[in-house]
Amino acid sequence: MRTSEIKIEGVKKEAVLVAGGAGFKVYSVAELDGWALAIGGKVSFIKDHTLEAQTVADYVNIRYHSIDSQEQIKKKFESLILFLGNKGKAPTQEAPF
């Protein structure tokens, strides 16, 4: 496994890239319970045991879900990406995930 250093709240942490796509990367971070989601140069930390963390976990492990549920998982994850990517830019509705 290849590790990278990413900054979360100003602190450098060692992280392992576990998933990625156009404009985003998902990391598992040493010493933290949760996921780091890098979107366009901005890193958001998603604490474990939240709906957002479950959405990320489902996406990271999508191949282990039934074919029928994979499309729904992708849509929820895309909604999370859009929500986090727009956070702080304009008022948004409640997160749809």
PDB file as gemmi writes it, atoms N, CA and C in Angstrom:
CRYST1    1.000    1.000    1.000  90.00  90.00  90.00 P 1                      
ATOM      1  N   MET A   1       0.834  -1.184   0.000  1.00  0.00           N  
ATOM      2  CA  MET A   1       0.000   0.000   0.000  1.00  0.00           C  
ATOM      3  C   MET A   1       0.875   1.242   0.000  1.00  0.00           C  
ATOM      4  N   ARG A   2       0.457   2.193  -0.776  1.00  0.00           N  
ATOM      5  CA  ARG A   2       1.189   3.447  -0.849  1.00  0.00           C  
ATOM      6  C   ARG A   2       0.509   4.473   0.050  1.00  0.00           C  
ATOM      7  N   THR A   3       1.305   5.155   0.842  1.00  0.00           N  
ATOM      8  CA  THR A   3       0.742   6.165   1.733  1.00  0.00           C  
ATOM      9  C   THR A   3       1.088   7.566   1.232  1.00  0.00           C  
ATOM     10  N   SER A   4       0.282   8.509   1.665  1.00  0.00           N  
ATOM     11  CA  SER A   4       0.477   9.919   1.345  1.00  0.00           C  
ATOM     12  C   SER A   4       0.321  10.708   2.626  1.00  0.00           C  
ATOM     13  N   GLU A   5       0.823  11.923   2.620  1.00  0.00           N  
ATOM     14  CA  GLU A   5       0.573  12.828   3.737  1.00  0.00           C  
ATOM     15  C   GLU A   5      -0.474  13.830   3.298  1.00  0.00           C  
ATOM     16  N   ILE A   6      -1.509  13.980   4.113  1.00  0.00           N  
ATOM     17  CA  ILE A   6      -2.529  14.989   3.836  1.00  0.00           C  
ATOM     18  C   ILE A   6      -2.725  15.824   5.097  1.00  0.00           C  
ATOM     19  N   LYS A   7      -3.190  17.055   4.897  1.00  0.00           N  
ATOM     20  CA  LYS A   7      -3.447  17.943   6.033  1.00  0.00           C  
ATOM     21  C   LYS A   7      -4.919  17.906   6.385  1.00  0.00           C  
ATOM     22  N   ILE A   8      -5.194  17.652   7.661  1.00  0.00           N  
ATOM     23  CA  ILE A   8      -6.556  17.694   8.174  1.00  0.00           C  
ATOM     24  C   ILE A   8      -6.546  18.659   9.347  1.00  0.00           C  
ATOM     25  N   GLU A   9      -7.296  19.741   9.201  1.00  0.00           N  
ATOM     26  CA  GLU A   9      -7.355  20.792  10.217  1.00  0.00           C  
ATOM     27  C   GLU A   9      -5.955  21.282  10.581  1.00  0.00           C  
ATOM     28  N   GLY A  10      -5.112  21.456   9.561  1.00  0.00           N  
ATOM     29  CA  GLY A  10      -3.776  21.999   9.756  1.00  0.00           C  
ATOM     30  C   GLY A  10      -2.726  21.019  10.244  1.00  0.00           C  
ATOM     31  N   VAL A  11      -3.092  19.760  10.460  1.00  0.00           N  
ATOM     32  CA  VAL A  11      -2.160  18.753  10.960  1.00  0.00           C  
ATOM     33  C   VAL A  11      -1.913  17.717   9.868  1.00  0.00           C  
ATOM     34  N   LYS A  12      -0.627  17.435   9.603  1.00  0.00           N  
ATOM     35  CA  LYS A  12      -0.292  16.424   8.600  1.00  0.00           C  
ATOM     36  C   LYS A  12      -0.522  15.034   9.175  1.00  0.00           C  
ATOM     37  N   LYS A  13      -1.202  14.201   8.385  1.00  0.00           N  
ATOM     38  CA  LYS A  13      -1.490  12.822   8.790  1.00  0.00           C  
ATOM     39  C   LYS A  13      -1.106  11.884   7.657  1.00  0.00           C  
ATOM     40  N   GLU A  14      -0.716  10.680   8.010  1.00  0.00           N  
ATOM     41  CA  GLU A  14      -0.426   9.655   7.015  1.00  0.00           C  
ATOM     42  C   GLU A  14      -1.739   9.012   6.589  1.00  0.00           C  
ATOM     43  N   ALA A  15      -1.917   8.850   5.280  1.00  0.00           N  
ATOM     44  CA  ALA A  15      -3.186   8.343   4.760  1.00  0.00           C  
ATOM     45  C   ALA A  15      -2.941   7.367   3.613  1.00  0.00           C  
ATOM     46  N   VAL A  16      -3.902   6.461   3.429  1.00  0.00           N  
ATOM     47  CA  VAL A  16      -3.862   5.490   2.337  1.00  0.00           C  
ATOM     48  C   VAL A  16      -5.023   5.790   1.398  1.00  0.00           C  
ATOM     49  N   LEU A  17      -4.716   5.946   0.116  1.00  0.00           N  
ATOM     50  CA  LEU A  17      -5.748   6.175  -0.889  1.00  0.00           C  
ATOM     51  C   LEU A  17      -6.534   4.882  -1.086  1.00  0.00           C  
ATOM     52  N   VAL A  18      -7.858   4.936  -0.888  1.00  0.00           N  
ATOM     53  CA  VAL A  18      -8.687   3.732  -1.013  1.00  0.00           C  
ATOM     54  C   VAL A  18      -9.670   3.797  -2.171  1.00  0.00           C  
ATOM     55  N   ALA A  19      -9.954   4.995  -2.674  1.00  0.00           N  
ATOM     56  CA  ALA A  19     -10.865   5.143  -3.818  1.00  0.00           C  
ATOM     57  C   ALA A  19     -10.635   6.524  -4.421  1.00  0.00           C  
ATOM     58  N   GLY A  20     -11.009   6.654  -5.670  1.00  0.00           N  
ATOM     59  CA  GLY A  20     -10.867   7.946  -6.319  1.00  0.00           C  
ATOM     60  C   GLY A  20     -11.617   7.980  -7.629  1.00  0.00           C  
ATOM     61  N   GLY A  21     -11.800   9.156  -8.128  1.00  0.00           N  
ATOM     62  CA  GLY A  21     -12.497   9.351  -9.387  1.00  0.00           C  
ATOM     63  C   GLY A  21     -12.236  10.755  -9.882  1.00  0.00           C  
ATOM     64  N   ALA A  22     -13.035  11.186 -10.826  1.00  0.00           N  
ATOM     65  CA  ALA A  22     -12.875  12.520 -11.402  1.00  0.00           C  
ATOM     66  C   ALA A  22     -13.134  13.593 -10.351  1.00  0.00           C  
ATOM     67  N   GLY A  23     -12.074  14.226  -9.873  1.00  0.00           N  
ATOM     68  CA  GLY A  23     -12.222  15.339  -8.946  1.00  0.00           C  
ATOM     69  C   GLY A  23     -12.263  14.990  -7.472  1.00  0.00           C  
ATOM     70  N   PHE A  24     -12.117  13.725  -7.109  1.00  0.00           N  
ATOM     71  CA  PHE A  24     -12.144  13.373  -5.686  1.00  0.00           C  
ATOM     72  C   PHE A  24     -11.231  12.191  -5.385  1.00  0.00           C  
ATOM     73  N   LYS A  25     -10.812  12.113  -4.115  1.00  0.00           N  
ATOM     74  CA  LYS A  25     -10.051  10.972  -3.610  1.00  0.00           C  
ATOM     75  C   LYS A  25     -10.549  10.677  -2.201  1.00  0.00           C  
ATOM     76  N   VAL A  26     -10.607   9.393  -1.864  1.00  0.00           N  
ATOM     77  CA  VAL A  26     -11.024   8.961  -0.531  1.00  0.00           C  
ATOM     78  C   VAL A  26      -9.821   8.304   0.139  1.00  0.00           C  
ATOM     79  N   TYR A  27      -9.508   8.760   1.352  1.00  0.00           N  
ATOM     80  CA  TYR A  27      -8.376   8.234   2.097  1.00  0.00           C  
ATOM     81  C   TYR A  27      -8.832   7.630   3.417  1.00  0.00           C  
ATOM     82  N   SER A  28      -8.116   6.592   3.829  1.00  0.00           N  
ATOM     83  CA  SER A  28      -8.203   6.075   5.186  1.00  0.00           C  
ATOM     84  C   SER A  28      -7.017   6.704   5.912  1.00  0.00           C  
ATOM     85  N   VAL A  29      -7.270   7.299   7.072  1.00  0.00           N  
ATOM     86  CA  VAL A  29      -6.245   8.096   7.739  1.00  0.00           C  
ATOM     87  C   VAL A  29      -5.779   7.425   9.023  1.00  0.00           C  
ATOM     88  N   ALA A  30      -4.457   7.348   9.185  1.00  0.00           N  
ATOM     89  CA  ALA A  30      -3.870   6.773  10.391  1.00  0.00           C  
ATOM     90  C   ALA A  30      -4.276   7.598  11.604  1.00  0.00           C  
ATOM     91  N   GLU A  31      -4.559   6.939  12.693  1.00  0.00           N  
ATOM     92  CA  GLU A  31      -4.878   7.548  13.991  1.00  0.00           C  
ATOM     93  C   GLU A  31      -6.229   8.251  14.058  1.00  0.00           C  
ATOM     94  N   LEU A  32      -7.031   8.168  13.023  1.00  0.00           N  
ATOM     95  CA  LEU A  32      -8.340   8.813  13.043  1.00  0.00           C  
ATOM     96  C   LEU A  32      -9.421   7.801  12.699  1.00  0.00           C  
ATOM     97  N   ASP A  33     -10.580   7.953  13.315  1.00  0.00           N  
ATOM     98  CA  ASP A  33     -11.715   7.091  13.007  1.00  0.00           C  
ATOM     99  C   ASP A  33     -12.609   7.817  12.023  1.00  0.00           C  
ATOM    100  N   GLY A  34     -12.470   7.455  10.768  1.00  0.00           N  
ATOM    101  CA  GLY A  34     -13.276   8.083   9.736  1.00  0.00           C  
ATOM    102  C   GLY A  34     -12.556   8.088   8.405  1.00  0.00           C  
ATOM    103  N   TRP A  35     -13.045   8.929   7.509  1.00  0.00           N  
ATOM    104  CA  TRP A  35     -12.525   9.026   6.151  1.00  0.00           C  
ATOM    105  C   TRP A  35     -12.111  10.456   5.863  1.00  0.00           C  
ATOM    106  N   ALA A  36     -11.088  10.611   5.037  1.00  0.00           N  
ATOM    107  CA  ALA A  36     -10.727  11.924   4.512  1.00  0.00           C  
ATOM    108  C   ALA A  36     -11.149  11.935   3.051  1.00  0.00           C  
ATOM    109  N   LEU A  37     -11.877  12.950   2.675  1.00  0.00           N  
ATOM    110  CA  LEU A  37     -12.391  13.073   1.316  1.00  0.00           C  
ATOM    111  C   LEU A  37     -11.803  14.346   0.714  1.00  0.00           C  
ATOM    112  N   ALA A  38     -10.937  14.175  -0.290  1.00  0.00           N  
ATOM    113  CA  ALA A  38     -10.302  15.312  -0.961  1.00  0.00           C  
ATOM    114  C   ALA A  38     -11.090  15.631  -2.222  1.00  0.00           C  
ATOM    115  N   ILE A  39     -11.606  16.856  -2.273  1.00  0.00           N  
ATOM    116  CA  ILE A  39     -12.396  17.307  -3.421  1.00  0.00           C  
ATOM    117  C   ILE A  39     -11.786  18.617  -3.898  1.00  0.00           C  
ATOM    118  N   GLY A  40     -11.204  18.576  -5.072  1.00  0.00           N  
ATOM    119  CA  GLY A  40     -10.634  19.795  -5.649  1.00  0.00           C  
ATOM    120  C   GLY A  40      -9.634  20.504  -4.756  1.00  0.00           C  
ATOM    121  N   GLY A  41      -8.764  19.783  -4.094  1.00  0.00           N  
ATOM    122  CA  GLY A  41      -7.750  20.390  -3.242  1.00  0.00           C  
ATOM    123  C   GLY A  41      -8.193  20.665  -1.818  1.00  0.00           C  
ATOM    124  N   LYS A  42      -9.466  20.524  -1.531  1.00  0.00           N  
ATOM    125  CA  LYS A  42      -9.993  20.736  -0.183  1.00  0.00           C  
ATOM    126  C   LYS A  42     -10.227  19.366   0.459  1.00  0.00           C  
ATOM    127  N   VAL A  43      -9.723  19.184   1.675  1.00  0.00           N  
ATOM    128  CA  VAL A  43      -9.879  17.906   2.369  1.00  0.00           C  
ATOM    129  C   VAL A  43     -10.916  18.055   3.475  1.00  0.00           C  
ATOM    130  N   SER A  44     -11.920  17.186   3.440  1.00  0.00           N  
ATOM    131  CA  SER A  44     -12.945  17.144   4.488  1.00  0.00           C  
ATOM    132  C   SER A  44     -12.780  15.846   5.257  1.00  0.00           C  
ATOM    133  N   PHE A  45     -12.870  15.922   6.584  1.00  0.00           N  
ATOM    134  CA  PHE A  45     -12.809  14.707   7.395  1.00  0.00           C  
ATOM    135  C   PHE A  45     -14.225  14.304   7.771  1.00  0.00           C  
ATOM    136  N   ILE A  46     -14.536  13.046   7.563  1.00  0.00           N  
ATOM    137  CA  ILE A  46     -15.869  12.519   7.863  1.00  0.00           C  
ATOM    138  C   ILE A  46     -15.723  11.517   9.001  1.00  0.00           C  
ATOM    139  N   LYS A  47     -16.279  11.867  10.150  1.00  0.00           N  
ATOM    140  CA  LYS A  47     -16.169  11.014  11.334  1.00  0.00           C  
ATOM    141  C   LYS A  47     -16.941   9.718  11.153  1.00  0.00           C  
ATOM    142  N   ASP A  48     -16.372   8.665  11.713  1.00  0.00           N  
ATOM    143  CA  ASP A  48     -17.006   7.353  11.664  1.00  0.00           C  
ATOM    144  C   ASP A  48     -18.333   7.378  12.424  1.00  0.00           C  
ATOM    145  N   HIS A  49     -19.191   6.426  12.140  1.00  0.00           N  
ATOM    146  CA  HIS A  49     -20.495   6.258  12.790  1.00  0.00           C  
ATOM    147  C   HIS A  49     -21.457   7.409  12.490  1.00  0.00           C  
ATOM    148  N   THR A  50     -21.359   7.973  11.284  1.00  0.00           N  
ATOM    149  CA  THR A  50     -22.308   8.986  10.825  1.00  0.00           C  
ATOM    150  C   THR A  50     -22.892   8.510   9.502  1.00  0.00           C  
ATOM    151  N   LEU A  51     -23.978   9.132   9.073  1.00  0.00           N  
ATOM    152  CA  LEU A  51     -24.565   8.766   7.779  1.00  0.00           C  
ATOM    153  C   LEU A  51     -23.588   9.026   6.640  1.00  0.00           C  
ATOM    154  N   GLU A  52     -22.833  10.121   6.740  1.00  0.00           N  
ATOM    155  CA  GLU A  52     -21.851  10.437   5.709  1.00  0.00           C  
ATOM    156  C   GLU A  52     -20.775   9.359   5.638  1.00  0.00           C  
ATOM    157  N   ALA A  53     -20.302   8.898   6.799  1.00  0.00           N  
ATOM    158  CA  ALA A  53     -19.277   7.850   6.834  1.00  0.00           C  
ATOM    159  C   ALA A  53     -19.808   6.547   6.246  1.00  0.00           C  
ATOM    160  N   GLN A  54     -21.065   6.234   6.512  1.00  0.00           N  
ATOM    161  CA  GLN A  54     -21.655   5.018   5.952  1.00  0.00           C  
ATOM    162  C   GLN A  54     -21.764   5.125   4.436  1.00  0.00           C  
ATOM    163  N   THR A  55     -22.097   6.319   3.943  1.00  0.00           N  
ATOM    164  CA  THR A  55     -22.174   6.548   2.498  1.00  0.00           C  
ATOM    165  C   THR A  55     -20.809   6.321   1.855  1.00  0.00           C  
ATOM    166  N   VAL A  56     -19.748   6.852   2.477  1.00  0.00           N  
ATOM    167  CA  VAL A  56     -18.395   6.668   1.942  1.00  0.00           C  
ATOM    168  C   VAL A  56     -17.995   5.197   2.008  1.00  0.00           C  
ATOM    169  N   ALA A  57     -18.256   4.542   3.128  1.00  0.00           N  
ATOM    170  CA  ALA A  57     -17.906   3.125   3.275  1.00  0.00           C  
ATOM    171  C   ALA A  57     -18.624   2.266   2.237  1.00  0.00           C  
ATOM    172  N   ASP A  58     -19.896   2.554   2.003  1.00  0.00           N  
ATOM    173  CA  ASP A  58     -20.638   1.809   0.981  1.00  0.00           C  
ATOM    174  C   ASP A  58     -20.007   1.999  -0.390  1.00  0.00           C  
ATOM    175  N   TYR A  59     -19.573   3.231  -0.690  1.00  0.00           N  
ATOM    176  CA  TYR A  59     -18.962   3.499  -1.993  1.00  0.00           C  
ATOM    177  C   TYR A  59     -17.613   2.787  -2.125  1.00  0.00           C  
ATOM    178  N   VAL A  60     -16.794   2.859  -1.080  1.00  0.00           N  
ATOM    179  CA  VAL A  60     -15.476   2.211  -1.108  1.00  0.00           C  
ATOM    180  C   VAL A  60     -15.626   0.704  -1.313  1.00  0.00           C  
ATOM    181  N   ASN A  61     -16.665   0.124  -0.739  1.00  0.00           N  
ATOM    182  CA  ASN A  61     -16.897  -1.324  -0.830  1.00  0.00           C  
ATOM    183  C   ASN A  61     -18.021  -1.677  -1.797  1.00  0.00           C  
ATOM    184  N   ILE A  62     -18.238  -0.856  -2.808  1.00  0.00           N  
ATOM    185  CA  ILE A  62     -19.393  -1.003  -3.702  1.00  0.00           C  
ATOM    186  C   ILE A  62     -19.430  -2.358  -4.400  1.00  0.00           C  
ATOM    187  N   ARG A  63     -18.282  -2.922  -4.712  1.00  0.00           N  
ATOM    188  CA  ARG A  63     -18.272  -4.198  -5.443  1.00  0.00           C  
ATOM    189  C   ARG A  63     -18.852  -5.353  -4.624  1.00  0.00           C  
ATOM    190  N   TYR A  64     -18.959  -5.172  -3.317  1.00  0.00           N  
ATOM    191  CA  TYR A  64     -19.496  -6.225  -2.461  1.00  0.00           C  
ATOM    192  C   TYR A  64     -21.003  -6.101  -2.247  1.00  0.00           C  
ATOM    193  N   HIS A  65     -21.604  -5.089  -2.839  1.00  0.00           N  
ATOM    194  CA  HIS A  65     -23.052  -4.893  -2.757  1.00  0.00           C  
ATOM    195  C   HIS A  65     -23.718  -5.476  -3.995  1.00  0.00           C  
ATOM    196  N   SER A  66     -24.997  -5.743  -3.881  1.00  0.00           N  
ATOM    197  CA  SER A  66     -25.729  -6.298  -5.024  1.00  0.00           C  
ATOM    198  C   SER A  66     -25.749  -5.297  -6.173  1.00  0.00           C  
ATOM    199  N   ILE A  67     -25.852  -5.812  -7.375  1.00  0.00           N  
ATOM    200  CA  ILE A  67     -25.905  -4.967  -8.572  1.00  0.00           C  
ATOM    201  C   ILE A  67     -27.050  -3.961  -8.450  1.00  0.00           C  
ATOM    202  N   ASP A  68     -28.179  -4.406  -7.923  1.00  0.00           N  
ATOM    203  CA  ASP A  68     -29.355  -3.539  -7.796  1.00  0.00           C  
ATOM    204  C   ASP A  68     -29.099  -2.332  -6.895  1.00  0.00           C  
ATOM    205  N   SER A  69     -28.314  -2.501  -5.846  1.00  0.00           N  
ATOM    206  CA  SER A  69     -28.097  -1.398  -4.908  1.00  0.00           C  
ATOM    207  C   SER A  69     -26.914  -0.505  -5.298  1.00  0.00           C  
ATOM    208  N   GLN A  70     -26.090  -0.936  -6.232  1.00  0.00           N  
ATOM    209  CA  GLN A  70     -24.898  -0.161  -6.590  1.00  0.00           C  
ATOM    210  C   GLN A  70     -25.229   1.212  -7.170  1.00  0.00           C  
ATOM    211  N   GLU A  71     -26.252   1.307  -7.983  1.00  0.00           N  
ATOM    212  CA  GLU A  71     -26.616   2.600  -8.578  1.00  0.00           C  
ATOM    213  C   GLU A  71     -27.071   3.585  -7.502  1.00  0.00           C  
ATOM    214  N   GLN A  72     -27.837   3.105  -6.531  1.00  0.00           N  
ATOM    215  CA  GLN A  72     -28.288   3.964  -5.432  1.00  0.00           C  
ATOM    216  C   GLN A  72     -27.090   4.434  -4.592  1.00  0.00           C  
ATOM    217  N   ILE A  73     -26.140   3.546  -4.351  1.00  0.00           N  
ATOM    218  CA  ILE A  73     -24.938   3.904  -3.594  1.00  0.00           C  
ATOM    219  C   ILE A  73     -24.162   4.990  -4.333  1.00  0.00           C  
ATOM    220  N   LYS A  74     -24.013   4.839  -5.643  1.00  0.00           N  
ATOM    221  CA  LYS A  74     -23.304   5.843  -6.447  1.00  0.00           C  
ATOM    222  C   LYS A  74     -23.998   7.198  -6.366  1.00  0.00           C  
ATOM    223  N   LYS A  75     -25.321   7.207  -6.447  1.00  0.00           N  
ATOM    224  CA  LYS A  75     -26.069   8.466  -6.393  1.00  0.00           C  
ATOM    225  C   LYS A  75     -25.912   9.148  -5.036  1.00  0.00           C  
ATOM    226  N   LYS A  76     -25.976   8.372  -3.951  1.00  0.00           N  
ATOM    227  CA  LYS A  76     -25.799   8.944  -2.614  1.00  0.00           C  
ATOM    228  C   LYS A  76     -24.397   9.523  -2.453  1.00  0.00           C  
ATOM    229  N   PHE A  77     -23.402   8.798  -2.973  1.00  0.00           N  
ATOM    230  CA  PHE A  77     -22.029   9.273  -2.865  1.00  0.00           C  
ATOM    231  C   PHE A  77     -21.828  10.541  -3.694  1.00  0.00           C  
ATOM    232  N   GLU A  78     -22.389  10.579  -4.898  1.00  0.00           N  
ATOM    233  CA  GLU A  78     -22.294  11.776  -5.738  1.00  0.00           C  
ATOM    234  C   GLU A  78     -22.956  12.975  -5.057  1.00  0.00           C  
ATOM    235  N   SER A  79     -24.070  12.746  -4.366  1.00  0.00           N  
ATOM    236  CA  SER A  79     -24.730  13.823  -3.617  1.00  0.00           C  
ATOM    237  C   SER A  79     -23.826  14.337  -2.502  1.00  0.00           C  
ATOM    238  N   LEU A  80     -23.143  13.425  -1.826  1.00  0.00           N  
ATOM    239  CA  LEU A  80     -22.212  13.810  -0.767  1.00  0.00           C  
ATOM    240  C   LEU A  80     -21.066  14.639  -1.343  1.00  0.00           C  
ATOM    241  N   ILE A  81     -20.512  14.209  -2.474  1.00  0.00           N  
ATOM    242  CA  ILE A  81     -19.425  14.942  -3.130  1.00  0.00           C  
ATOM    243  C   ILE A  81     -19.884  16.361  -3.489  1.00  0.00           C  
ATOM    244  N   LEU A  82     -21.060  16.468  -4.086  1.00  0.00           N  
ATOM    245  CA  LEU A  82     -21.585  17.785  -4.462  1.00  0.00           C  
ATOM    246  C   LEU A  82     -21.801  18.664  -3.236  1.00  0.00           C  
ATOM    247  N   PHE A  83     -22.356  18.078  -2.177  1.00  0.00           N  
ATOM    248  CA  PHE A  83     -22.610  18.822  -0.946  1.00  0.00           C  
ATOM    249  C   PHE A  83     -21.306  19.346  -0.351  1.00  0.00           C  
ATOM    250  N   LEU A  84     -20.309  18.480  -0.219  1.00  0.00           N  
ATOM    251  CA  LEU A  84     -19.039  18.894   0.375  1.00  0.00           C  
ATOM    252  C   LEU A  84     -18.281  19.856  -0.535  1.00  0.00           C  
ATOM    253  N   GLY A  85     -18.386  19.655  -1.839  1.00  0.00           N  
ATOM    254  CA  GLY A  85     -17.719  20.538  -2.789  1.00  0.00           C  
ATOM    255  C   GLY A  85     -18.290  21.939  -2.792  1.00  0.00           C  
ATOM    256  N   ASN A  86     -19.580  22.075  -2.491  1.00  0.00           N  
ATOM    257  CA  ASN A  86     -20.246  23.381  -2.479  1.00  0.00           C  
ATOM    258  C   ASN A  86     -20.320  23.996  -1.096  1.00  0.00           C  
ATOM    259  N   LYS A  87     -19.899  23.277  -0.077  1.00  0.00           N  
ATOM    260  CA  LYS A  87     -19.984  23.750   1.299  1.00  0.00           C  
ATOM    261  C   LYS A  87     -19.238  25.072   1.448  1.00  0.00           C  
ATOM    262  N   GLY A  88     -19.915  26.049   1.981  1.00  0.00           N  
ATOM    263  CA  GLY A  88     -19.310  27.349   2.201  1.00  0.00           C  
ATOM    264  C   GLY A  88     -19.430  28.294   1.020  1.00  0.00           C  
ATOM    265  N   LYS A  89     -19.884  27.814  -0.131  1.00  0.00           N  
ATOM    266  CA  LYS A  89     -20.017  28.676  -1.306  1.00  0.00           C  
ATOM    267  C   LYS A  89     -21.364  29.375  -1.338  1.00  0.00           C  
ATOM    268  N   ALA A  90     -22.404  28.660  -0.967  1.00  0.00           N  
ATOM    269  CA  ALA A  90     -23.752  29.225  -0.997  1.00  0.00           C  
ATOM    270  C   ALA A  90     -24.622  28.411  -0.057  1.00  0.00           C  
ATOM    271  N   PRO A  91     -25.681  29.009   0.455  1.00  0.00           N  
ATOM    272  CA  PRO A  91     -26.584  28.235   1.309  1.00  0.00           C  
ATOM    273  C   PRO A  91     -27.165  27.058   0.538  1.00  0.00           C  
ATOM    274  N   THR A  92     -27.170  25.897   1.176  1.00  0.00           N  
ATOM    275  CA  THR A  92     -27.715  24.708   0.527  1.00  0.00           C  
ATOM    276  C   THR A  92     -28.794  24.105   1.397  1.00  0.00           C  
ATOM    277  N   GLN A  93     -29.540  23.219   0.819  1.00  0.00           N  
ATOM    278  CA  GLN A  93     -30.554  22.504   1.580  1.00  0.00           C  
ATOM    279  C   GLN A  93     -29.873  21.454   2.433  1.00  0.00           C  
ATOM    280  N   GLU A  94     -30.659  20.808   3.262  1.00  0.00           N  
ATOM    281  CA  GLU A  94     -30.159  19.724   4.094  1.00  0.00           C  
ATOM    282  C   GLU A  94     -29.515  18.663   3.218  1.00  0.00           C  
ATOM    283  N   ALA A  95     -28.440  18.085   3.688  1.00  0.00           N  
ATOM    284  CA  ALA A  95     -27.716  17.068   2.923  1.00  0.00           C  
ATOM    285  C   ALA A  95     -28.626  15.885   2.594  1.00  0.00           C  
ATOM    286  N   PRO A  96     -28.628  15.428   1.340  1.00  0.00           N  
ATOM    287  CA  PRO A  96     -29.540  14.369   0.896  1.00  0.00           C  
ATOM    288  C   PRO A  96     -28.996  12.953   1.043  1.00  0.00           C  
ATOM    289  N   PHE A  97     -28.211  12.668   2.072  1.00  0.00           N  
ATOM    290  CA  PHE A  97     -27.640  11.325   2.197  1.00  0.00           C  
ATOM    291  C   PHE A  97     -27.861  10.764   3.567  1.00  0.00           C  
TER     292      PHE A  97                                                      
END                                                                             
